[in-house]
């Protein structure tokens, strides 16, 4: 059974940092494109960042220069380093894998 388990969410003040982790099991992680999406209350789920099997990255314009996605195939884990957080980054953050589906989500709340 494929599982994606996110961790690292929480409450942080504006300007602060958080690092999200997503650990995968039940699939060959290295064969998956993986990424992070987020969904704020009343809004649609949106792409935050993705990283391909080859290591190419893509970021939403709203997070470019502040967020960094990194994958560690040896640990079957993808990370999202989030710096200079803003209140508008508040959302549930979901991990995604192209052959693994979605994680359960982790809440990130940024206070002003």
ABEGO torsion letter per residue (X at the ends): XBBBBBBGBEBBBBGBBBBBBBBBBGBBAAABBBBBBBBBBGBBBBBABBBBAAGBBBBBAAABGABBBBBBAAAGBBBBBBBGBBAAABBBBBBBBAAAEBBAEBBBBBBX
